[in-house]
Amino acid sequence: MIESIHIKNFRGIQDGKIDRFSKINLLVGPNNSGKSAVLETIYLSNTASRAAILESGSWNHDATTSDLDLLGVDPLERICERHKKNLENTQNQGTISRHFEYSSSPGFALHLRGVAGKTGLFSWQGFALALKELDSDRKFILQLENKLFGFGDTMSDASDRMVYFWERSLTHYQKGESAWLVHGQIPVARNTLFYDVSTTLNHLPFEFFSQMINTVPGWTHKIANRFKSVFPSGKNFNVIFQQLNDDRSQTQGIIAPEDNIALTIDDYGDGARSAFKLLTPLIALSELSTAEKPGVLIWEEPELFQNPQSLGKLLAEVVELIKDKPIQLFIATHSIEVVAQFVRLVNEKAINAEDLLAIRLNLQDGQLSSSAFNYQDIQDWTAMHLDLRVPDGRVDSPLQFQLAEAANDGE
């Protein structure tokens, strides 16, 4: 499980650290508070799992670079597309060089060798530990952590990871370099699911479908049953998939009722489409994740397209799928109702109170700060009629949300 992250120079974040994560993490805060940027650093960290070698002169160290995620999507392309940016680093095979300028060693270069694919980042695990016994010249590599980016952290565990990212258009004020330190067990690329509005609007890759249909027992039946729980109709139906006629690399989910003609999921409303296209890969992730290869669901604004009733049912299904699995959940939301739904799930014993954490982010002049709220903290803020999404707890809204439930029946 990812336990903390320290970010330097990524998008709007010049410097910021989140010291604490749990199994279920709700990122809240005003617009432009860094929620999406944090989700993206976590996504890029998890998907940096393609083996490579980092070297300089006679020195070399195992490293990783970008790999495809659960849906077979290139993560660098995905992030650039989200922000309408062009990916500067095109297809690469062989060696990529990155040069760093220091007064003590001008023109110092690191080389990333043995990579294939679109590469705008590399990462390494246990880097500081691996270099502790090296001579002073080789210890110079540690300046990547300490002098270039000013990290005061120490990589204390072999699972700790530093990620170095150089897509200029997505670095802070286009400085061209950003990095972050991640502490904890990090999932692999193929067990990483990033769900946002584009996933609702896009089709499912056929390669993913063909792999999962032969890997996950009863996958389509499980999709149908989970979907029925969110949108109960009282009628039986099956779920099937069909390749698109005009693009055979894509496939489309189809709802086939027992008493009517079959319709593609894209013929349904956006709420149904959103739930279906989340549950479909999440069910697969739930089956694939193991203690050795944990999973992560990164979900941006689950409230989109959902009314309160379907939102509550969808969140309950998501929790049911991940609660006993080694899957960590990161949600960015503007909705206090999402927080309320998770409090309800704690009250109903669907999740453990210690697994829930709300994290309020604030970004001022590039400095990211955070405040963590456990289940009891959320209840306490509610009792004081304060809204934890903003620092002073006061939102000018005509609506008053009540997150707490009676402690005892009859109260």
Buried (B, 14 or more C-beta within 10 A) or exposed (E): BBBBBBBBBBBBBBBBBBEEBBBBBBBBBBEEBBBBBBBBBBBBBBBBBBEBBBBBEEBEBEBBBBBBBBBBBBBBBBBBBBEEEEBBBEEBEEEBEBEBEEEEEEEBEBBBBBBEBBBBBBBBBBBBBBBEEBEEEBEBBBBBBEEBBEBEBEBEBEBBBBBBBBBBBBBBEEEBBBBBBBBBBBBBBBBBBBBBBEBBEEBBBBBBBEBBEEEBEEBBEBBBBBBBBBBEEEEEBBBBBEBEEEEEEBBBBBBBEEEEEBEBBBEBEBBBBBBBBBBBBBBBBBBBBEEEBBBBBBBBBBBBBBEEEBBBBBBBBBBBBBBEBBBBBBBBBBBBBBBBBBBBBBBEEBBEBEBBBBBBBBBEEBEBBBBBBBBEBBBBBBEEEBBBBBEEEEBEEEEEBEBBEEEEEEE
